[in-house]
Amino acid sequence: MIFRPIVPQEINTVLAQVRPDPSTAVSAEMVRARLADGEYRLNWIWVAEPCPGRAPLAVAIWWGSPTDTRPSHLDALFARSDPMWASAAPRRRTPSVPGPTTDPRSAVAAALLVAAHRVFAAEGLAPPPDYHLLLPSGWRDRPEVAASVAWRRRAAEAAGLRLSAERLRFERSTGRPVPSLSDRLLFAPESDDEVFVDLFRRSLLRSLDTTSTREVLRTGAAAHARSEVAFYHREMRGRRSWWRTARTATGQVVGFVIPTHNSVVPMVGYLGILPEFRGRGYAAELLAEATRILVAETHSEVVRAETNLTNHPMVAALELVGYRDRIRRLVFSAA
């Protein structure tokens, strides 16, 4: 078995294996578009092939922003349902895969991920990138979706991506008026990134956002805060002038919100409430302000926001402002 990134002349052969299914919306057309805009790269698309010149048995596609030098996360994983890969090539060329994998798709996909992770690690990318699956709300109750997720989950876990978190993607139509919840807070732009770094760091204490908590444990609150502010400032397509701090009428800083725009739609990038002001309903007011800015400044039909499945206060705030749960993001990570 051979595991490697693809080369330009085989793109058509590889894309023939890229077919959307119940848990993956990535299509051949999407791959071509993202290659053109730099979100995919040829060396971020890996294949498992039984021998040179044969059609691939599995394809893995990593994503990154156009300015990234390394992939940010695994965006899609495909495998043939009848690979018979275990006998297709000498075992000395197949990376060892920890743990049992009963579905042949899981086995070949896991081996492919292990091989790619080793190369990424040698290039300084460790831990390996997370794996993101975009799923419909209520996906567990849909057998065809659950089955499509199952073999991919086993592959991710066997390749070392054993931690999982589920995030809710909310959407809100820009055609509906944004509710005015109260006049308790005063919102203002702030040009100094260091102010947002400080507010971000302070808001991480006892945060219910599991993604942020994991990064704090790995790199520390200060480093994570600085990294996130830099990401929203330099990597996202929203305007820096949209960012807002929030204060009470007496001048106490309550928190901040970063309205932004990814490569597709406007979104509430990050919202932070300082610990001493939590539990007072301020999150909904920051959400409403961010939504008003995005409605006024963009021409999209929807605004998006995400939060963890377990972040019940944020879920309640999103629903109060009129957002509705549309998609689930299942994230598998190594640490």
FIKEMAR-940457 format. One record per residue (C-alpha): residue number from 1; residue in three letters; x, y, z. Coordinates in steps of 0.2 Angstrom, whole numbers, padded with zeros to 4 digits. Example, Ala and Ser with C-alpha at 12.3 -4.5 7.8 and 13.67 -1.06 7.14 Angstrom:
REM FIKEMAR-940457
ATOM;nr;rest;u;v;w
ATOM;1;Ala;0062;-0022;0039
ATOM;2;Ser;0068;-0005;0036
***
This chain:
REM FIKEMAR-940457
ATOM;nr;rest;u;v;w
ATOM;1;Met;0000;0000;0000
ATOM;2;Ile;0007;0017;-0005
ATOM;3;Phe;0001;0033;0005
ATOM;4;Arg;0006;0050;-0003
ATOM;5;Pro;0000;0067;-0008
ATOM;6;Ile;-0006;0069;-0026
ATOM;7;Val;0002;0077;-0041
ATOM;8;Pro;-0006;0088;-0054
ATOM;9;Gln;-0008;0076;-0068
ATOM;10;Glu;-0019;0064;-0058
ATOM;11;Ile;-0032;0076;-0051
ATOM;12;Asn;-0046;0069;-0062
ATOM;13;Thr;-0043;0051;-0056
ATOM;14;Val;-0043;0057;-0038
ATOM;15;Leu;-0058;0067;-0040
ATOM;16;Ala;-0068;0053;-0047
ATOM;17;Gln;-0067;0046;-0029
ATOM;18;Val;-0074;0061;-0021
ATOM;19;Arg;-0093;0059;-0020
ATOM;20;Pro;-0104;0068;-0007
ATOM;21;Asp;-0113;0056;0005
ATOM;22;Pro;-0124;0058;0020
ATOM;23;Ser;-0110;0065;0031
ATOM;24;Thr;-0099;0074;0018
ATOM;25;Ala;-0104;0088;0007
ATOM;26;Val;-0087;0090;-0001
ATOM;27;Ser;-0089;0087;-0020
ATOM;28;Ala;-0076;0086;-0035
ATOM;29;Glu;-0082;0104;-0040
ATOM;30;Met;-0079;0110;-0022
ATOM;31;Val;-0062;0103;-0022
ATOM;32;Arg;-0058;0112;-0039
ATOM;33;Ala;-0064;0128;-0032
ATOM;34;Arg;-0055;0127;-0016
ATOM;35;Leu;-0039;0122;-0025
ATOM;36;Ala;-0041;0138;-0036
ATOM;37;Asp;-0043;0150;-0021
ATOM;38;Gly;-0029;0141;-0010
ATOM;39;Glu;-0040;0133;0003
ATOM;40;Tyr;-0034;0116;-0003
ATOM;41;Arg;-0017;0112;-0010
ATOM;42;Leu;-0011;0097;-0019
ATOM;43;Asn;0001;0092;-0005
ATOM;44;Trp;-0014;0093;0007
ATOM;45;Ile;-0024;0080;-0003
ATOM;46;Trp;-0017;0062;0001
ATOM;47;Val;-0022;0045;-0007
ATOM;48;Ala;-0020;0027;-0002
ATOM;49;Glu;-0016;0017;-0018
ATOM;50;Pro;-0013;-0002;-0019
ATOM;51;Cys;0001;0000;-0031
ATOM;52;Pro;0007;0013;-0043
ATOM;53;Gly;-0005;0018;-0057
ATOM;54;Arg;-0020;0010;-0048
ATOM;55;Ala;-0036;0020;-0043
ATOM;56;Pro;-0035;0026;-0025
ATOM;57;Leu;-0044;0016;-0012
ATOM;58;Ala;-0045;0031;0000
ATOM;59;Val;-0043;0050;-0001
ATOM;60;Ala;-0040;0063;0013
ATOM;61;Ile;-0042;0081;0010
ATOM;62;Trp;-0035;0094;0022
ATOM;63;Trp;-0041;0113;0023
ATOM;64;Gly;-0032;0129;0027
ATOM;65;Ser;-0034;0147;0024
ATOM;66;Pro;-0026;0154;0008
ATOM;67;Thr;-0012;0162;0019
ATOM;68;Asp;-0008;0146;0029
ATOM;69;Thr;0008;0136;0026
ATOM;70;Arg;0001;0121;0035
ATOM;71;Pro;-0016;0113;0035
ATOM;72;Ser;-0028;0118;0048
ATOM;73;His;-0040;0103;0049
ATOM;74;Leu;-0045;0088;0039
ATOM;75;Asp;-0060;0093;0028
ATOM;76;Ala;-0065;0076;0020
ATOM;77;Leu;-0061;0058;0020
ATOM;78;Phe;-0067;0045;0007
ATOM;79;Ala;-0064;0027;0005
ATOM;80;Arg;-0071;0013;-0006
ATOM;81;Ser;-0082;0001;0002
ATOM;82;Asp;-0073;-0014;-0005
ATOM;83;Pro;-0055;-0009;-0004
ATOM;84;Met;-0047;-0026;0001
ATOM;85;Trp;-0032;-0016;0005
ATOM;86;Ala;-0024;-0027;0018
ATOM;87;Ser;-0018;-0040;0004
ATOM;88;Ala;-0015;-0027;-0010
ATOM;89;Ala;0003;-0022;-0005
ATOM;90;Pro;0018;-0027;0006
ATOM;91;Arg;0014;-0024;0024
ATOM;92;Arg;0031;-0016;0026
ATOM;93;Arg;0024;-0001;0017
ATOM;94;Thr;0008;0001;0028
ATOM;95;Pro;0009;0011;0044
ATOM;96;Ser;0004;0002;0059
ATOM;97;Val;-0014;0007;0065
ATOM;98;Pro;-0018;0005;0084
ATOM;99;Gly;-0033;-0003;0089
ATOM;100;Pro;-0045;-0014;0079
ATOM;101;Thr;-0054;-0008;0064
ATOM;102;Thr;-0068;-0020;0058
ATOM;103;Asp;-0074;-0010;0043
ATOM;104;Pro;-0061;-0010;0028
ATOM;105;Arg;-0065;0008;0025
ATOM;106;Ser;-0060;0013;0042
ATOM;107;Ala;-0044;0002;0041
ATOM;108;Val;-0037;0010;0025
ATOM;109;Ala;-0043;0027;0030
ATOM;110;Ala;-0034;0026;0047
ATOM;111;Ala;-0018;0020;0039
ATOM;112;Leu;-0019;0035;0027
ATOM;113;Leu;-0021;0047;0041
ATOM;114;Val;-0007;0039;0051
ATOM;115;Ala;0005;0041;0036
ATOM;116;Ala;0000;0059;0033
ATOM;117;His;0002;0063;0051
ATOM;118;Arg;0019;0057;0052
ATOM;119;Val;0024;0068;0037
ATOM;120;Phe;0015;0083;0045
ATOM;121;Ala;0024;0080;0062
ATOM;122;Ala;0041;0079;0053
ATOM;123;Glu;0037;0096;0045
ATOM;124;Gly;0033;0103;0063
ATOM;125;Leu;0014;0101;0063
ATOM;126;Ala;0010;0093;0079
ATOM;127;Pro;-0002;0088;0086
ATOM;128;Pro;-0010;0083;0069
ATOM;129;Pro;-0025;0093;0063
ATOM;130;Asp;-0042;0090;0069
ATOM;131;Tyr;-0055;0082;0058
ATOM;132;His;-0071;0091;0055
ATOM;133;Leu;-0087;0083;0050
ATOM;134;Leu;-0102;0094;0045
ATOM;135;Leu;-0119;0085;0049
ATOM;136;Pro;-0137;0089;0049
ATOM;137;Ser;-0146;0093;0065
ATOM;138;Gly;-0153;0077;0073
ATOM;139;Trp;-0140;0066;0063
ATOM;140;Arg;-0140;0052;0076
ATOM;141;Asp;-0158;0048;0072
ATOM;142;Arg;-0155;0046;0053
ATOM;143;Pro;-0147;0029;0050
ATOM;144;Glu;-0139;0033;0034
ATOM;145;Val;-0130;0048;0042
ATOM;146;Ala;-0125;0039;0057
ATOM;147;Ala;-0118;0024;0047
ATOM;148;Ser;-0108;0036;0036
ATOM;149;Val;-0101;0044;0052
ATOM;150;Ala;-0097;0028;0061
ATOM;151;Trp;-0083;0021;0049
ATOM;152;Arg;-0075;0039;0048
ATOM;153;Arg;-0075;0040;0067
ATOM;154;Arg;-0067;0023;0069
ATOM;155;Ala;-0053;0029;0056
ATOM;156;Ala;-0050;0045;0066
ATOM;157;Glu;-0049;0037;0083
ATOM;158;Ala;-0037;0023;0076
ATOM;159;Ala;-0026;0037;0069
ATOM;160;Gly;-0025;0046;0086
ATOM;161;Leu;-0039;0058;0084
ATOM;162;Arg;-0048;0051;0100
ATOM;163;Leu;-0056;0067;0107
ATOM;164;Ser;-0073;0072;0101
ATOM;165;Ala;-0083;0088;0103
ATOM;166;Glu;-0099;0093;0095
ATOM;167;Arg;-0103;0111;0090
ATOM;168;Leu;-0119;0118;0084
ATOM;169;Arg;-0120;0129;0069
ATOM;170;Phe;-0134;0142;0070
ATOM;171;Glu;-0141;0153;0056
ATOM;172;Arg;-0152;0168;0056
ATOM;173;Ser;-0160;0176;0041
ATOM;174;Thr;-0154;0194;0038
ATOM;175;Gly;-0172;0199;0032
ATOM;176;Arg;-0179;0198;0050
ATOM;177;Pro;-0177;0213;0062
ATOM;178;Val;-0165;0211;0076
ATOM;179;Pro;-0173;0212;0093
ATOM;180;Ser;-0169;0227;0104
ATOM;181;Leu;-0167;0217;0121
ATOM;182;Ser;-0162;0232;0132
ATOM;183;Asp;-0151;0247;0134
ATOM;184;Arg;-0140;0241;0148
ATOM;185;Leu;-0124;0240;0137
ATOM;186;Leu;-0115;0253;0128
ATOM;187;Phe;-0105;0247;0113
ATOM;188;Ala;-0090;0255;0105
ATOM;189;Pro;-0076;0251;0092
ATOM;190;Glu;-0058;0249;0099
ATOM;191;Ser;-0043;0250;0087
ATOM;192;Asp;-0030;0243;0099
ATOM;193;Asp;-0029;0224;0097
ATOM;194;Glu;-0021;0223;0114
ATOM;195;Val;-0037;0228;0122
ATOM;196;Phe;-0045;0213;0114
ATOM;197;Val;-0031;0201;0118
ATOM;198;Asp;-0033;0206;0137
ATOM;199;Leu;-0052;0204;0136
ATOM;200;Phe;-0051;0188;0127
ATOM;201;Arg;-0038;0181;0140
ATOM;202;Arg;-0049;0187;0155
ATOM;203;Ser;-0065;0179;0147
ATOM;204;Leu;-0057;0162;0145
ATOM;205;Leu;-0058;0159;0164
ATOM;206;Arg;-0071;0145;0167
ATOM;207;Ser;-0076;0146;0149
ATOM;208;Leu;-0089;0134;0143
ATOM;209;Asp;-0082;0134;0126
ATOM;210;Thr;-0073;0117;0125
ATOM;211;Thr;-0063;0121;0110
ATOM;212;Ser;-0055;0136;0119
ATOM;213;Thr;-0053;0127;0135
ATOM;214;Arg;-0043;0113;0126
ATOM;215;Glu;-0032;0126;0118
ATOM;216;Val;-0029;0135;0135
ATOM;217;Leu;-0023;0118;0142
ATOM;218;Arg;-0011;0116;0128
ATOM;219;Thr;-0004;0133;0125
ATOM;220;Gly;-0010;0144;0140
ATOM;221;Ala;-0023;0158;0141
ATOM;222;Ala;-0012;0172;0136
ATOM;223;Ala;-0005;0163;0120
ATOM;224;His;-0022;0157;0115
ATOM;225;Ala;-0029;0174;0117
ATOM;226;Arg;-0016;0182;0106
ATOM;227;Ser;-0017;0169;0093
ATOM;228;Glu;-0036;0170;0091
ATOM;229;Val;-0036;0189;0090
ATOM;230;Ala;-0022;0188;0077
ATOM;231;Phe;-0033;0175;0067
ATOM;232;Tyr;-0048;0186;0067
ATOM;233;His;-0038;0201;0062
ATOM;234;Arg;-0027;0194;0048
ATOM;235;Glu;-0036;0178;0042
ATOM;236;Met;-0054;0182;0042
ATOM;237;Arg;-0062;0193;0029
ATOM;238;Gly;-0073;0204;0041
ATOM;239;Arg;-0068;0222;0044
ATOM;240;Arg;-0058;0226;0059
ATOM;241;Ser;-0069;0241;0062
ATOM;242;Trp;-0084;0229;0066
ATOM;243;Trp;-0077;0223;0083
ATOM;244;Arg;-0085;0230;0098
ATOM;245;Thr;-0082;0231;0117
ATOM;246;Ala;-0097;0232;0129
ATOM;247;Arg;-0098;0242;0144
ATOM;248;Thr;-0112;0246;0157
ATOM;249;Ala;-0119;0263;0159
ATOM;250;Thr;-0106;0266;0173
ATOM;251;Gly;-0092;0261;0162
ATOM;252;Gln;-0088;0244;0168
ATOM;253;Val;-0082;0233;0154
ATOM;254;Val;-0093;0218;0152
ATOM;255;Gly;-0085;0209;0137
ATOM;256;Phe;-0083;0210;0118
ATOM;257;Val;-0089;0203;0102
ATOM;258;Ile;-0080;0200;0085
ATOM;259;Pro;-0092;0200;0070
ATOM;260;Thr;-0083;0194;0055
ATOM;261;His;-0084;0185;0038
ATOM;262;Asn;-0077;0169;0033
ATOM;263;Ser;-0074;0163;0015
ATOM;264;Val;-0093;0160;0013
ATOM;265;Val;-0104;0170;0025
ATOM;266;Pro;-0104;0184;0039
ATOM;267;Met;-0103;0176;0056
ATOM;268;Val;-0101;0180;0074
ATOM;269;Gly;-0083;0175;0076
ATOM;270;Tyr;-0081;0176;0095
ATOM;271;Leu;-0090;0183;0110
ATOM;272;Gly;-0083;0184;0127
ATOM;273;Ile;-0091;0189;0144
ATOM;274;Leu;-0080;0192;0159
ATOM;275;Pro;-0083;0180;0173
ATOM;276;Glu;-0090;0193;0185
ATOM;277;Phe;-0104;0198;0173
ATOM;278;Arg;-0110;0181;0168
ATOM;279;Gly;-0127;0175;0172
ATOM;280;Arg;-0135;0192;0168
ATOM;281;Gly;-0141;0189;0150
ATOM;282;Tyr;-0127;0200;0143
ATOM;283;Ala;-0122;0187;0130
ATOM;284;Ala;-0139;0189;0120
ATOM;285;Glu;-0136;0208;0120
ATOM;286;Leu;-0119;0206;0112
ATOM;287;Leu;-0126;0194;0100
ATOM;288;Ala;-0139;0206;0095
ATOM;289;Glu;-0126;0220;0092
ATOM;290;Ala;-0115;0209;0082
ATOM;291;Thr;-0130;0203;0071
ATOM;292;Arg;-0135;0221;0068
ATOM;293;Ile;-0118;0225;0062
ATOM;294;Leu;-0117;0211;0050
ATOM;295;Val;-0134;0214;0043
ATOM;296;Ala;-0130;0232;0040
ATOM;297;Glu;-0112;0229;0033
ATOM;298;Thr;-0115;0214;0022
ATOM;299;His;-0127;0208;0008
ATOM;300;Ser;-0128;0190;0014
ATOM;301;Glu;-0145;0181;0016
ATOM;302;Val;-0140;0173;0033
ATOM;303;Val;-0128;0176;0048
ATOM;304;Arg;-0120;0161;0056
ATOM;305;Ala;-0114;0158;0074
ATOM;306;Glu;-0107;0142;0082
ATOM;307;Thr;-0106;0136;0100
ATOM;308;Asn;-0103;0119;0109
ATOM;309;Leu;-0117;0107;0111
ATOM;310;Thr;-0114;0108;0130
ATOM;311;Asn;-0113;0127;0131
ATOM;312;His;-0132;0129;0136
ATOM;313;Pro;-0131;0148;0141
ATOM;314;Met;-0125;0152;0123
ATOM;315;Val;-0137;0141;0115
ATOM;316;Ala;-0151;0150;0125
ATOM;317;Ala;-0144;0167;0120
ATOM;318;Leu;-0143;0162;0101
ATOM;319;Glu;-0161;0156;0101
ATOM;320;Leu;-0167;0172;0110
ATOM;321;Val;-0159;0183;0096
ATOM;322;Gly;-0168;0172;0083
ATOM;323;Tyr;-0154;0160;0078
ATOM;324;Arg;-0159;0142;0074
ATOM;325;Asp;-0149;0126;0075
ATOM;326;Arg;-0145;0120;0057
ATOM;327;Ile;-0129;0110;0056
ATOM;328;Arg;-0118;0100;0068
ATOM;329;Arg;-0099;0101;0067
ATOM;330;Leu;-0092;0085;0074
ATOM;331;Val;-0073;0088;0078
ATOM;332;Phe;-0061;0074;0082
ATOM;333;Ser;-0044;0079;0089
ATOM;334;Ala;-0028;0072;0096
ATOM;335;Ala;-0027;0084;0111
***
